[in-house]
């Protein structure tokens, strides 16, 4: 039985990853500041701990050997958290400190380590149009991310590459693109666009409103990856000899207006979209999967619409159970 440590196991992707690893027969230790919000973790052991603290990382990594470590712990959120500028210092400090602590203690104690980077590392100058953003892996340099969250991810990629080079620590680095699914943030201010729009549509439907609000003109484009596809991509990368960085995302790019229309169709309503000022990020972004298909033979098969169906149903249930009504 392989031993795995999942850092950030209380978060959306980390929580799903724990379940996936347990189903694959791993003995899993999870660590996070909090337990998963919406279900009980499947981890064999779940430790409440702050990975910014050296003593917590000492406890986890200096006394045990892990076949695989998955480092997903970070200070992050949706556009309303990342792009306002109000959280930049915390985002950089907290996430960098976590990675520094984990890497220092993983040398000689870990057979292989996964780092969850982000599409936010890509050069903003290459994503100013909505139709043809450039997000191939090599295009990250010269660097010009559109947020300090992206800068921190780019720095941490270099950190993992350096530890691999200088300390022979086998690392796998993936740039994840807008992963969505059930059991994630949906009304905390850290939710991503699919969950936020599902919530807005569900609330409007429940109270009989005739509109929802969308930040900007809604013509900004993104690609969104269903959580099950993300886990499959991560597994392929970890089982390979390829280090990365590599994109794990979808090439199905839609505008935010189109995303909203999809959710309305699933909900069975036709609402007016009111465009309001708000943080937006880059104008266009989608995953370029050329490299991951070449190296791993991987490409996602779940269409955005199909992934939105269970997400909308889950969020609609939360809306009816919550104070939002």
TAURPE-V720067 format. One record per residue. N is the residue number from 0. RES is the residue in three letters. SS is DSSP state (H for helix, E for strand, - for the rest). PSI is psi in whole degrees, -180 to 180 (999 if undefined). OMEGA is omega in radians with two decimals (* if undefined). Layout:
{{N	RES	SS	PSI	OMEGA} {N	RES	SS	PSI	OMEGA}}
This chain:
{{0	UNK	-	126	3.13} {1	UNK	-	147	3.11} {2	UNK	E	130	3.14} {3	UNK	E	143	3.03} {4	UNK	E	127	3.11} {5	UNK	E	112	3.11} {6	UNK	E	126	-2.98} {7	UNK	-	30	-3.04} {8	UNK	-	-13	3.10} {9	UNK	-	-9	-3.13} {10	UNK	-	177	-3.05} {11	UNK	H	-60	-3.10} {12	UNK	H	-41	-3.13} {13	UNK	H	-41	3.13} {14	UNK	H	-45	3.10} {15	UNK	H	-37	-3.14} {16	UNK	H	-40	3.10} {17	UNK	H	-48	3.13} {18	UNK	H	-43	-3.13} {19	UNK	H	-43	-3.13} {20	UNK	H	-41	3.11} {21	UNK	H	-42	3.11} {22	UNK	H	-27	3.12} {23	UNK	-	0	3.06} {24	UNK	-	12	3.12} {25	UNK	-	150	2.87} {26	UNK	E	120	-2.94} {27	UNK	E	130	2.94} {28	UNK	E	130	3.10} {29	UNK	E	148	3.09} {30	UNK	E	140	3.10} {31	UNK	E	171	3.06} {32	UNK	-	-28	-3.09} {33	UNK	-	160	2.98} {34	UNK	-	161	3.02} {35	UNK	-	141	-3.01} {36	UNK	-	-32	-2.92} {37	UNK	-	-5	3.11} {38	UNK	-	168	3.09} {39	UNK	-	136	3.14} {40	UNK	-	146	3.08} {41	UNK	-	0	-3.09} {42	UNK	-	144	3.07} {43	UNK	-	-36	3.04} {44	UNK	E	133	3.11} {45	UNK	E	120	-3.08} {46	UNK	E	124	3.01} {47	UNK	E	113	-3.08} {48	UNK	-	155	-3.12} {49	UNK	-	110	-3.07} {50	UNK	-	-5	2.98} {51	UNK	-	-15	-3.10} {52	UNK	-	129	-3.09} {53	UNK	H	-36	-3.09} {54	UNK	H	-33	3.11} {55	UNK	H	-44	3.11} {56	UNK	H	-35	3.06} {57	UNK	H	-46	-3.12} {58	UNK	H	-38	-3.06} {59	UNK	H	-38	-2.90} {60	UNK	H	-18	-3.11} {61	UNK	-	-18	-3.05} {62	UNK	-	-8	-3.06} {63	UNK	-	155	3.01} {64	UNK	-	133	3.11} {65	UNK	E	137	3.02} {66	UNK	E	-39	-3.11} {67	UNK	E	136	3.00} {68	UNK	E	134	3.12} {69	UNK	E	113	-3.07} {70	UNK	E	96	3.11} {71	UNK	-	-2	-3.09} {72	UNK	-	130	-3.12} {73	UNK	-	159	3.00} {74	UNK	-	107	-3.02} {75	UNK	-	176	3.11} {76	UNK	-	-165	3.13} {77	UNK	-	-169	-3.08} {78	UNK	H	-35	-3.12} {79	UNK	H	-16	3.11} {80	UNK	H	-41	-3.01} {81	UNK	H	-37	-2.91} {82	UNK	-	4	3.12} {83	UNK	-	-21	-3.08} {84	UNK	-	-8	-3.07} {85	UNK	-	-17	-3.04} {86	UNK	-	10	-3.00} {87	UNK	H	-47	-3.10} {88	UNK	H	-44	3.13} {89	UNK	H	-41	-3.13} {90	UNK	H	-49	-3.11} {91	UNK	H	-50	-3.07} {92	UNK	H	-52	-3.02} {93	UNK	H	-47	-3.08} {94	UNK	H	-42	3.13} {95	UNK	H	-41	-3.13} {96	UNK	H	-41	3.10} {97	UNK	H	-48	-3.11} {98	UNK	H	-40	3.10} {99	UNK	H	-45	-3.14} {100	UNK	H	-46	-3.08} {101	UNK	H	-45	-3.11} {102	UNK	H	-43	-3.12} {103	UNK	H	-35	-3.06} {104	UNK	H	-5	3.14} {105	UNK	H	-21	-3.14} {106	UNK	-	125	-3.14} {107	UNK	-	-4	-3.13} {108	UNK	-	-1	-3.04} {109	UNK	E	134	3.11} {110	UNK	E	-36	-3.13} {111	UNK	E	140	-3.11} {112	UNK	E	137	3.11} {113	UNK	E	133	3.05} {114	UNK	E	127	3.13} {115	UNK	E	99	3.03} {116	UNK	E	-164	-2.98} {117	UNK	E	154	3.01} {118	UNK	H	-14	3.13} {119	UNK	H	-6	3.10} {120	UNK	H	-16	-2.96} {121	UNK	-	152	-3.06} {122	UNK	-	122	-3.10} {123	UNK	H	-29	-3.14} {124	UNK	H	-24	3.13} {125	UNK	H	5	-3.07} {126	UNK	H	33	-3.10} {127	UNK	-	-18	3.09} {128	UNK	-	161	-3.10} {129	UNK	-	-18	-2.93} {130	UNK	-	-36	-3.00} {131	UNK	-	63	3.11} {132	UNK	-	149	3.14} {133	UNK	-	110	-3.12} {134	UNK	-	37	2.98} {135	UNK	-	154	-2.99} {136	UNK	H	-41	-3.10} {137	UNK	H	-18	-3.09} {138	UNK	H	-4	3.11} {139	UNK	H	-19	3.10} {140	UNK	-	139	0.01} {141	UNK	-	144	-2.96} {142	UNK	-	139	3.02} {143	UNK	-	61	3.10} {144	UNK	-	157	-3.08} {145	UNK	-	5	-3.13} {146	UNK	-	158	3.06} {147	UNK	H	-26	3.01} {148	UNK	H	-44	3.11} {149	UNK	H	-39	3.10} {150	UNK	H	-42	-3.14} {151	UNK	H	-41	3.11} {152	UNK	H	-40	3.14} {153	UNK	H	-42	3.07} {154	UNK	H	-45	-3.10} {155	UNK	H	-33	3.01} {156	UNK	H	-47	3.13} {157	UNK	H	-36	3.13} {158	UNK	H	-46	3.13} {159	UNK	H	-39	3.10} {160	UNK	H	-39	3.14} {161	UNK	H	-41	3.11} {162	UNK	H	-35	3.06} {163	UNK	H	-42	-3.07} {164	UNK	H	-42	-3.02} {165	UNK	H	-27	-3.06} {166	UNK	H	8	3.09} {167	UNK	-	40	3.09} {168	UNK	-	108	-3.10} {169	UNK	-	119	-3.09} {170	UNK	E	152	3.01} {171	UNK	E	128	-3.04} {172	UNK	E	124	3.12} {173	UNK	E	136	3.02} {174	UNK	E	102	-3.07} {175	UNK	E	142	-3.10} {176	UNK	-	103	2.92} {177	UNK	-	65	-3.13} {178	UNK	E	136	-3.10} {179	UNK	E	161	3.10} {180	UNK	-	-176	-3.09} {181	UNK	-	165	3.06} {182	UNK	-	35	3.05} {183	UNK	-	177	3.12} {184	UNK	-	137	-3.14} {185	UNK	-	-15	3.13} {186	UNK	-	23	-3.05} {187	UNK	-	-6	-3.02} {188	UNK	-	-9	3.10} {189	UNK	-	7	-3.10} {190	UNK	-	151	3.09} {191	UNK	-	173	-3.01} {192	UNK	H	-46	-3.12} {193	UNK	H	-44	-3.14} {194	UNK	H	-40	-3.14} {195	UNK	H	-44	-3.13} {196	UNK	H	-39	3.07} {197	UNK	H	-43	3.13} {198	UNK	H	-47	-3.11} {199	UNK	H	-42	3.12} {200	UNK	H	-44	-3.13} {201	UNK	H	-41	3.13} {202	UNK	H	-46	3.14} {203	UNK	H	-41	3.11} {204	UNK	H	-43	-3.07} {205	UNK	H	-37	-3.07} {206	UNK	H	-1	3.12} {207	UNK	-	22	3.10} {208	UNK	-	162	-3.07} {209	UNK	-	11	-3.09} {210	UNK	E	164	2.95} {211	UNK	E	162	3.12} {212	UNK	E	139	3.11} {213	UNK	E	137	3.10} {214	UNK	E	136	3.11} {215	UNK	-	-164	-3.11} {216	UNK	-	-3	3.11} {217	UNK	-	1	-3.13} {218	UNK	-	-9	3.08} {219	UNK	-	142	-3.01} {220	UNK	E	149	3.11} {221	UNK	E	162	2.91} {222	UNK	E	146	-3.06} {223	UNK	-	136	-3.06} {224	UNK	E	127	3.12} {225	UNK	E	142	-2.99} {226	UNK	H	-41	-3.13} {227	UNK	H	-36	3.10} {228	UNK	H	-39	3.10} {229	UNK	H	-46	-3.13} {230	UNK	H	-37	3.10} {231	UNK	H	-42	3.10} {232	UNK	H	-42	3.10} {233	UNK	H	-43	-3.14} {234	UNK	H	-43	3.12} {235	UNK	H	-43	-3.13} {236	UNK	H	-44	-3.11} {237	UNK	H	-30	-3.13} {238	UNK	-	-3	-3.07} {239	UNK	-	176	3.03} {240	UNK	-	6	-3.10} {241	UNK	-	131	-3.05} {242	UNK	-	-36	-3.01} {243	UNK	-	-165	0.09} {244	UNK	-	148	-3.13} {245	UNK	E	144	3.08} {246	UNK	E	137	2.90} {247	UNK	E	102	-3.06} {248	UNK	-	-173	3.12} {249	UNK	-	148	3.05} {250	UNK	-	5	3.10} {251	UNK	-	98	-3.06} {252	UNK	E	133	3.12} {253	UNK	E	157	3.00} {254	UNK	E	161	3.10} {255	UNK	H	-34	3.05} {256	UNK	H	-43	3.12} {257	UNK	H	-40	3.06} {258	UNK	H	-46	3.13} {259	UNK	H	-40	3.13} {260	UNK	H	-37	3.07} {261	UNK	H	-46	-3.12} {262	UNK	H	-41	3.10} {263	UNK	H	-41	3.13} {264	UNK	H	-43	3.10} {265	UNK	H	-39	-3.12} {266	UNK	H	-15	-3.13} {267	UNK	-	33	3.13} {268	UNK	-	160	3.07} {269	UNK	-	104	-3.03} {270	UNK	-	150	3.02} {271	UNK	E	141	3.06} {272	UNK	E	119	3.09} {273	UNK	E	123	-3.09} {274	UNK	E	128	-3.08} {275	UNK	E	160	3.08} {276	UNK	-	148	3.10} {277	UNK	-	166	3.12} {278	UNK	-	138	-2.98} {279	UNK	-	-33	-2.98} {280	UNK	-	-158	-3.09} {281	UNK	-	164	-3.08} {282	UNK	-	-38	3.13} {283	UNK	E	144	3.11} {284	UNK	-	135	2.95} {285	UNK	-	159	-3.14} {286	UNK	-	140	2.95} {287	UNK	-	111	-3.00} {288	UNK	-	16	-3.12} {289	UNK	H	-47	-3.06} {290	UNK	H	-44	-3.09} {291	UNK	H	-32	3.07} {292	UNK	H	-38	3.12} {293	UNK	H	-43	-3.05} {294	UNK	H	-38	-2.99} {295	UNK	H	-8	-3.10} {296	UNK	-	26	-3.06} {297	UNK	-	138	2.91} {298	UNK	-	145	-3.11} {299	UNK	-	152	-3.14} {300	UNK	-	-16	-3.13} {301	UNK	-	122	3.10} {302	UNK	-	151	-3.14} {303	UNK	H	-47	-3.11} {304	UNK	H	-44	-3.11} {305	UNK	H	-36	3.10} {306	UNK	H	-29	-3.14} {307	UNK	H	-25	-3.09} {308	UNK	H	-55	3.11} {309	UNK	H	-32	3.13} {310	UNK	H	-46	-3.13} {311	UNK	H	-44	-3.14} {312	UNK	H	-43	-3.12} {313	UNK	H	-44	-3.13} {314	UNK	H	-37	3.09} {315	UNK	H	-39	3.07} {316	UNK	H	-41	3.10} {317	UNK	H	-40	-3.14} {318	UNK	H	-46	-3.13} {319	UNK	H	-26	3.13} {320	UNK	H	-14	-2.96} {321	UNK	-	-178	3.12} {322	UNK	-	-5	-3.02} {323	UNK	-	-20	3.09} {324	UNK	-	999	*}}
